[in-house]
Amino acid sequence: MTVEWEFAASQILGRREEQEDYCEVHGNDGQFLCVLADGMGGHAAGATAAKLAVTKFIQTVTGTSGLASDEFLPALNAANKAIARHVSDNPHDQGMGCTLIAVELGHRGFRWLSVGDSIVLLKTQSGLSRINADHSMAGRLAIAVKNGEMSAEEARNSPSRHLLLSAVTGDPIHRLDYSATGRSVAVGDILIIASDGLDSLDSREIDEILEAQSGVEIGALSQHLLEAVAAKDRPRQDNATVIVARAIKLPDNGNRAP
């Protein structure tokens, strides 16, 4: 099955003083590259790292002939080197870095690469599931909950929950999740690409929003998700960014070659 994509992006500041998330969507002949980074390193340094990584990643991928997911690994390397160069030239930004997630949306499905704890969720008729690996302590805490070693509430409130096990910092990247073959989709499937600020909602709450708002315009859907995050009124709410993409049917005159 071949599909088109409609998408929208939304952000909230949360309780932070500065927006350290950054995302871009680049389109080319019905294919789209969505890249999102969540900066760290304090205020301006985190925002700089996120924008630098996303910009360099997209420049590397789109500098080839069209969008090519086989350029994802070289693009990640280029983004990492760009941060290393920036820190070398600006020692006061030592410790800066970011998560990074890149998703290529194509006519038959999607592929992704991720480093850190930013999120890719896929909503199908079968339900909602996380697609990419979680390179943070939250993943380990989830295993502890599954094994009965702690409660879900203890895991959610753990101070180490958001400690990253991998990030784009200019140093060697030891953990990454890369899907070269990707996943197929059906018309109506929804992808959510998000920073970890979305974690204020659990999977059940996200699924309920997607079900209740299934017929709304895609921009409104992205806003509904972040309105639900804001409604939690958490005292330490992080920046939250979502890119929501929905697979739609190709128009009758829009059939394309695989």
C-alpha positions as CSV (number, residue, x, y, z in Angstrom):
1,M,0.0,0.0,0.0
2,T,1.2,3.5,-0.9
3,V,0.3,6.5,1.3
4,E,0.8,10.2,1.5
5,W,1.5,12.0,4.8
6,E,-0.1,15.0,6.5
7,F,1.7,16.4,9.5
8,A,2.0,19.2,12.0
9,A,4.3,20.3,14.8
10,S,3.6,22.0,18.1
11,Q,5.7,23.1,21.1
12,I,5.2,24.3,24.6
13,L,7.8,25.8,27.0
14,G,6.6,24.0,30.1
15,R,8.0,25.3,33.3
16,R,11.4,26.0,31.7
17,E,12.9,29.4,31.1
18,E,14.0,28.7,27.6
19,Q,13.0,26.4,24.7
20,E,15.7,23.8,24.2
21,D,13.8,21.6,21.8
22,Y,14.3,22.1,18.1
23,C,12.7,20.4,15.1
24,E,12.5,20.7,11.4
25,V,10.5,18.9,8.6
26,H,12.1,18.8,5.1
27,G,10.0,17.6,2.2
28,N,11.0,16.3,-1.2
29,D,8.8,14.6,-3.8
30,G,6.2,13.3,-1.4
31,Q,8.8,12.1,1.1
32,F,9.5,13.9,4.3
33,L,12.4,14.0,6.8
34,C,11.4,14.9,10.4
35,V,14.3,15.7,12.8
36,L,13.9,16.6,16.4
37,A,16.5,17.3,19.1
38,D,16.1,18.0,22.8
39,G,19.1,20.1,24.0
40,M,21.0,19.8,27.3
41,G,23.8,21.7,28.9
42,G,21.9,24.6,30.3
43,H,19.8,27.3,28.6
44,A,21.5,28.7,25.5
45,A,24.0,25.8,25.2
46,G,21.2,23.3,25.1
47,A,19.2,25.3,22.5
48,T,22.4,25.8,20.4
49,A,23.2,22.1,20.5
50,A,19.7,21.1,19.4
51,K,19.5,23.5,16.5
52,L,23.1,22.7,15.4
53,A,22.5,19.0,15.4
54,V,19.2,19.1,13.5
55,T,20.5,21.6,10.9
56,K,23.7,19.6,10.3
57,F,21.8,16.3,10.1
58,I,19.3,17.7,7.5
59,Q,22.1,19.3,5.5
60,T,24.0,16.1,5.3
61,V,21.0,13.9,4.3
62,T,19.5,16.4,1.8
63,G,22.9,17.2,0.3
64,T,22.7,13.8,-1.5
65,S,20.3,13.1,-4.4
66,G,16.9,13.5,-2.6
67,L,16.2,12.0,0.8
68,A,18.2,8.9,1.5
69,S,17.9,7.0,4.8
70,D,21.2,5.3,4.1
71,E,22.7,8.7,4.8
72,F,21.4,8.6,8.4
73,L,24.5,7.3,10.0
74,P,26.9,9.7,8.2
75,A,24.5,12.5,9.0
76,L,24.5,11.6,12.7
77,N,28.3,11.5,12.6
78,A,28.3,14.9,11.0
79,A,26.0,16.3,13.6
80,N,28.1,14.9,16.4
81,K,31.3,16.4,14.9
82,A,29.6,19.8,14.5
83,I,28.9,19.8,18.3
84,A,32.5,18.7,19.0
85,R,33.8,21.6,16.9
86,H,31.5,24.1,18.5
87,V,32.6,23.0,22.0
88,S,36.2,23.2,20.9
89,D,35.7,26.8,19.7
90,N,33.5,27.7,22.7
91,P,34.9,26.1,25.8
92,H,32.2,27.7,28.0
93,D,29.7,25.4,26.3
94,Q,31.5,22.3,27.5
95,G,28.8,19.7,28.5
96,M,26.3,20.7,25.8
97,G,24.6,18.1,23.8
98,C,21.2,16.8,22.7
99,T,19.1,13.8,21.9
100,L,18.3,13.3,18.3
101,I,15.6,11.5,16.4
102,A,15.2,11.4,12.6
103,V,12.3,9.8,10.8
104,E,11.9,9.5,7.0
105,L,8.3,9.3,5.9
106,G,7.9,7.6,2.6
107,H,5.1,6.2,0.4
108,R,5.3,2.8,1.9
109,G,6.2,3.5,5.5
110,F,8.9,5.1,7.6
111,R,12.4,4.6,8.8
112,W,14.1,6.1,11.8
113,L,17.3,6.7,13.8
114,S,17.4,7.8,17.4
115,V,19.9,8.6,20.1
116,G,18.7,9.4,23.6
117,D,15.2,9.4,25.1
118,S,13.1,11.2,22.5
119,I,10.1,9.2,21.4
120,V,8.5,7.6,18.3
121,L,5.0,6.3,18.8
122,L,2.9,4.4,16.2
123,K,-0.8,4.3,16.5
124,T,-2.5,1.6,14.4
125,Q,-5.8,-0.2,14.6
126,S,-4.1,-2.6,17.0
127,G,-3.2,0.1,19.4
128,L,-0.4,2.4,20.4
129,S,3.2,1.3,20.8
130,R,6.6,2.8,21.2
131,I,8.8,2.1,18.1
132,N,12.3,3.3,19.1
133,A,14.6,2.4,22.0
134,D,14.8,4.5,25.1
135,H,18.4,5.4,25.9
136,S,17.7,6.7,29.4
137,M,17.2,5.3,32.9
138,A,13.5,5.3,32.3
139,G,13.9,2.2,30.1
140,R,15.7,0.4,33.0
141,L,13.1,1.5,35.5
142,A,10.4,0.1,33.2
143,I,12.1,-3.3,33.4
144,A,12.3,-3.0,37.2
145,V,8.5,-2.3,37.3
146,K,7.9,-5.3,35.0
147,N,10.0,-7.5,37.3
148,G,8.1,-6.3,40.4
149,E,11.1,-4.6,41.9
150,M,9.3,-1.2,42.1
151,S,5.9,0.3,41.5
152,A,5.0,2.3,38.4
153,E,4.5,5.4,40.6
154,E,8.0,5.0,42.1
155,A,9.4,4.7,38.6
156,R,7.6,7.7,37.3
157,N,8.8,9.9,40.2
158,S,12.4,8.6,40.3
159,P,14.9,11.4,40.2
160,S,17.1,9.4,37.9
161,R,14.3,8.7,35.4
162,H,15.6,11.2,32.7
163,L,19.3,10.4,33.1
164,L,20.6,9.8,29.6
165,L,22.6,6.7,28.7
166,S,23.4,8.1,25.2
167,A,23.3,11.5,23.6
168,V,24.9,13.6,20.8
169,T,27.7,15.5,22.7
170,G,30.7,15.4,20.4
171,D,32.0,12.3,22.1
172,P,31.7,8.8,20.7
173,I,28.0,7.6,20.6
174,H,27.8,4.2,22.2
175,R,24.0,3.6,21.9
176,L,21.8,4.3,18.9
177,D,18.6,2.9,17.4
178,Y,18.7,2.6,13.6
179,S,16.1,1.0,11.4
180,A,17.4,0.6,7.9
181,T,14.5,-1.5,6.7
182,G,11.8,0.5,8.5
183,R,8.1,-0.2,9.1
184,S,5.1,-0.3,6.7
185,V,1.9,1.6,7.5
186,A,-1.7,1.6,6.6
187,V,-4.0,4.6,5.8
188,G,-5.0,6.1,9.1
189,D,-1.9,5.2,11.1
190,I,-0.5,8.0,13.1
191,L,3.2,8.6,14.1
192,I,4.1,10.8,17.0
193,I,7.7,12.1,17.1
194,A,8.3,13.8,20.4
195,S,10.7,15.1,23.0
196,D,10.5,13.5,26.5
197,G,8.3,16.4,27.7
198,L,5.5,14.3,26.4
199,D,6.2,11.7,29.1
200,S,3.9,13.6,31.4
201,L,1.2,11.6,29.6
202,D,1.2,7.8,29.9
203,S,0.5,5.6,26.9
204,R,-3.1,5.1,27.9
205,E,-3.8,8.9,28.0
206,I,-2.1,9.4,24.6
207,D,-4.1,6.6,23.1
208,E,-7.4,8.0,24.5
209,I,-6.6,11.4,23.0
210,L,-5.8,9.9,19.6
211,E,-9.1,7.9,19.7
212,A,-11.2,10.8,20.8
213,Q,-9.7,13.2,18.3
214,S,-9.3,10.8,15.4
215,G,-11.3,12.9,13.0
216,V,-9.8,16.3,13.7
217,E,-7.4,18.3,11.6
218,I,-3.8,17.2,12.1
219,G,-2.7,20.6,13.5
220,A,-5.4,20.5,16.1
221,L,-4.4,16.9,17.1
222,S,-0.8,18.0,17.8
223,Q,-2.2,20.9,19.9
224,H,-4.6,18.6,21.9
225,L,-1.7,16.4,22.9
226,L,0.3,19.4,24.3
227,E,-2.8,20.9,25.9
228,A,-3.1,17.6,27.8
229,V,0.5,17.8,28.9
230,A,0.1,21.4,30.1
231,A,-3.1,20.5,31.9
232,K,-1.1,18.1,34.2
233,D,0.4,21.3,35.6
234,R,3.6,19.5,36.7
235,P,5.9,21.9,38.7
236,R,9.0,20.7,36.7
237,Q,7.4,20.3,33.3
238,D,10.0,20.1,30.6
239,N,9.8,21.6,27.1
240,A,7.6,19.4,25.0
241,T,7.6,19.2,21.2
242,V,5.5,16.9,19.0
243,I,5.5,16.2,15.3
244,V,2.3,14.3,14.5
245,A,2.1,12.6,11.1
246,R,-0.9,10.7,9.7
247,A,-0.9,8.4,6.7
248,I,-3.6,9.3,4.2
249,K,-4.7,7.7,0.9
250,L,-3.0,8.8,-2.2
251,P,-5.3,10.8,-4.6
252,D,-6.5,8.8,-7.6
253,N,-4.0,10.5,-9.8
254,G,-1.2,10.3,-7.3
255,N,-0.1,6.7,-7.7
256,R,3.6,6.5,-7.8
257,A,6.2,3.9,-8.5
258,P,7.6,2.1,-5.4
